[in-house]
Amino acid sequence: MANIAVIALDMDGTLLSSAHQVTEKTADAIQQARKKGIEVILVTGRHHMMAYPVHHQLALDTPLICANGAYVFDTKNQQITSGAPLNEWQWQQLIPLIESLQLNTICHFSGGIGHQPENEHVGRVKKLVHALPPHQRPHFIEHESIAALCHTHTPLWKIELSHATTSAIDEFIAALPSELAITYDRTAPNGLEIVNTGNSKGNRLAEWVTHQGLTLEQVIAFGDNHNDISMFQQVGWGVAMGNATAEIRQQAHFVTGTNDNDGIATALQRWVL
């Protein structure tokens, strides 16, 4: 892989260990790659406010590809530079269905992360980020009405849904109108992430790589979940983490160690450095 020019990294389950940390070996391997002139870019389902602390920790100078490719965030100027949010007519059709099934909902807005009260996932996230310096903590926007949140804080880049049961997510998917023109990834049995049609990690990464004057054949991408398959399908080298399911591993060119066992560092040392 002598011609690798870009390393694209998913975050949760890939770059981050189960303790939500970048291991020392992985961080060292990333810095070795950067010293060789290889670009390192984070391509995540996270909101930019949730991804930025890791970007800052690794001292990266690339933008963030966020919300499963819904938008690109310029970390230098602290602004969204490109993307395709959900349209009002799309989320207006989604909200009644979400409410009827009583799904837990998180909304990715430009200015923060919207959620309803007593959202258990958000509660866990808030505990994780509490240790961050105040200027690195995400801005959370709480309201009982998802519709009110969406009307007030547009653009809406991504909707995350979860439920205690997988059957509720199954029912939601089965009831989706075909004309909605959305893309969704089931990143957990009881979870679903929704963006506008055409948005994907792979498509947004391809857009950025081309803008750099490079080709996708020069990219090695790491991931562990369904929303990473679009990267594997487009880049020269797709690497699944050892903790990924068999279905995800089958979509990659190679499989490395787990996120808790320095899988990224192992792969970079073997094939890139």
Steps between C-alpha positions, in 0.01 A plus 500: 500500500785737416268747330271566799437875534195507731399308811125529569390403849161423643491586869271291723596133495800579280732782603358505853531209740212372710612757758448772237873570481764500226763250610860617522617258229229617263574867564871438439434316173276783379772755572758287320274496195455876513878548514517305172265757346187283517176685572286369787129585501223402741183375328235451765135472581560745783401864516804724451479613863539137608783431254705815550665405835661193339597702192664751734673227703661359183590852380347433158475779243241336275125574515248272668258296291201471733152354543565207264616732226218752528747788531863611518617712793800731462679477834726796428218747439246311714230484236316258275626538145289253303223250545140403433259526795162335525227708341207629704252288305705191586519546875139615514399157371742318728401662829140363527633148440778551756250627755248222438765237580641703792855479369783676681625775271820700459528775239825633356468875441777738398491666841469198723347164584124500550321244714196434712515481880595170666681370192723229650755510218543875535536455875792262447659735249475794738684301766777418251555861392477651849874451548583706191608864530189723486586637154511145358169381642214458250197726518187301584153636420218338696131525414199273546396551138720374218292703255567819695872424506507448124302815426728710719847364433518405131689388301452146620789278388423165658239326713601221739227266622509232767260287701516237770379242245621411152141441391418871528785581260382222267152651504635847431701382197204306363277809524739743325343657188700410190487858370691644797836471322706437813800283582501305825751277675416252771810550711355293784218243519284752686639814335467682168671807350331704227650752256394645167529280193846489346674578826744232612845481646630363172346771282613788720850352533519462122402865459776615737767269354429620147517861616851426632608387154530139614326178399300256711752230413741691725269470803498242778182515711429335835155421639286258696135562418239523223559870444864421412418266211461793260866586566614141446317494166678808365854513640803303388534322834212442741598356838242361742576486870514160667205601720278553195232242423564235234269690264714814524829309477385340176459845343863599565821417316679414823425436867725623781497471879228639723465859615613386847804322358664780295346378175570825315862514616553137398363562151693823447827339610441204272378671186572873510797600716 
